[in-house]
Amino acid sequence: MFKDFVEERIEGDGATLFVRRGGPREAPPLVLLHGYPQTSAMWHRVAPPLLRDYHVICPDLRGYGRSDKPASNASHFPYSKRAMARDIHTIMDRLGHARYLVGAHDRGARVAHRLGMDYPQHVAAMTLLDIAPTREMYQETTARFAEAYWHWFFLTQKHPLPEQMIGNDPAAFWKAKCFNQARGDNPFSQAALQEYLECFATPEAIHASCEDYRAGATIDIAHDDADDGRKLPMPVQVLWAKRGVIECCFDALSLWQRRADHVEGRAVEATHYMAEEKPDEIAEAMRTFFARHPISQEATA
């Protein structure tokens, strides 16, 4: 899936991450962050066409894929978006990138949001796929949203309830959740799906992903509240699925305008897994947007 990429493990901030990266080292760095319950394999159709313009870095987030799954605690901080963002900032620093671009989907886009808030001087611009801000999604929850995104409320239940239920048949749970968000279809390549299922099947991965959602409903919102009205200062492009929950339940642009100074975006004719359904459109949208908000060559060194 990533034939022109190297694979390595890079130490983050308390977790070592599995990373795929490729493209000219002198090119502007672009880090791509995956969502739940996937891995960096979700970018296998988007990342290759971006190699001619960017040095593309695709990590597995902590708790996912082949990255470390550190122990959690009562506050869920080890799986907060702040902790995940520190990992990403640290690996980009270790790779020598003082400023970088970010493309992110689903939970990865929530990490990107926190990355931009905590390290605004390092993030030049970002493209976020199919999310509205976490706090506002919880605040504006409706019965329609809760029915469609049932996993948001199931995964936050106290340990070990969701872990035990998922652990009885991880593959069946994975397919039920993801195929449901794809309107009953399977948009995943055979190789990517095999990686997703294999990486999700362990008790450690299941627990870590539940902790991700528990953090999202608690400490992540506390961190958002502590921002005290600050907004993302960098340009933000938001793309959401026209056949998804964000389109039918939220006003994505309006919500992001509350959280970022410079926002633009549109719906894409796809379901939640747009990077795998419409990879050329997503790659081109990123390329066009980032070309209007370039990183200086000095900043990439």
Rosetta blueprint (number, residue, H / E / L):
1 M L
2 F L
3 K L
4 D L
5 F L
6 V E
7 E E
8 E E
9 R E
10 I E
11 E E
12 G L
13 D L
14 G L
15 A L
16 T E
17 L E
18 F E
19 V E
20 R E
21 R E
22 G E
23 G L
24 P L
25 R L
26 E L
27 A L
28 P L
29 P E
30 L E
31 V E
32 L E
33 L E
34 H L
35 G L
36 Y L
37 P L
38 Q L
39 T L
40 S H
41 A H
42 M H
43 W H
44 H L
45 R L
46 V L
47 A H
48 P H
49 P H
50 L H
51 L L
52 R L
53 D L
54 Y L
55 H E
56 V E
57 I E
58 C E
59 P E
60 D L
61 L L
62 R L
63 G L
64 Y L
65 G L
66 R L
67 S L
68 D L
69 K L
70 P L
71 A L
72 S L
73 N L
74 A L
75 S L
76 H L
77 F H
78 P H
79 Y H
80 S L
81 K H
82 R H
83 A H
84 M H
85 A H
86 R H
87 D H
88 I H
89 H H
90 T H
91 I H
92 M H
93 D H
94 R H
95 L L
96 G L
97 H L
98 A L
99 R L
100 Y E
101 L E
102 V E
103 G E
104 A E
105 H E
106 D L
107 R H
108 G H
109 A H
110 R H
111 V H
112 A H
113 H H
114 R H
115 L H
116 G H
117 M H
118 D H
119 Y L
120 P L
121 Q L
122 H L
123 V E
124 A E
125 A E
126 M E
127 T E
128 L E
129 L E
130 D L
131 I L
132 A L
133 P L
134 T H
135 R H
136 E H
137 M H
138 Y H
139 Q H
140 E L
141 T L
142 T L
143 A H
144 R H
145 F H
146 A H
147 E H
148 A H
149 Y L
150 W H
151 H H
152 W H
153 F H
154 F H
155 L L
156 T L
157 Q L
158 K L
159 H L
160 P L
161 L H
162 P H
163 E H
164 Q H
165 M H
166 I H
167 G H
168 N L
169 D L
170 P H
171 A H
172 A H
173 F H
174 W H
175 K H
176 A H
177 K H
178 C H
179 F H
180 N H
181 Q H
182 A L
183 R L
184 G L
185 D L
186 N L
187 P L
188 F L
189 S L
190 Q H
191 A H
192 A H
193 L H
194 Q H
195 E H
196 Y H
197 L H
198 E H
199 C H
200 F H
201 A L
202 T L
203 P H
204 E H
205 A H
206 I H
207 H H
208 A H
209 S H
210 C H
211 E H
212 D H
213 Y H
214 R H
215 A H
216 G H
217 A H
218 T L
219 I H
220 D H
221 I H
222 A H
223 H H
224 D H
225 D H
226 A H
227 D L
228 D L
229 G L
230 R L
231 K L
232 L E
233 P E
234 M E
235 P E
236 V E
237 Q E
238 V E
239 L E
240 W E
241 A E
242 K L
243 R L
244 G L
245 V H
246 I H
247 E H
248 C H
249 C H
250 F L
251 D L
252 A H
253 L H
254 S H
255 L H
256 W H
257 Q H
258 R L
259 R L
260 A E
261 D E
262 H E
263 V E
264 E E
265 G E
266 R E
267 A E
268 V E
269 E L
270 A L
271 T L
272 H L
273 Y L
274 M H
275 A H
276 E H
277 E H
278 K L
279 P H
280 D H
281 E H
282 I H
283 A H
284 E H
285 A H
286 M H
287 R H
288 T H
289 F H
290 F H
291 A H
292 R L
293 H L
294 P L
295 I L
296 S L
297 Q H
298 E H
299 A H
300 T H
301 A L
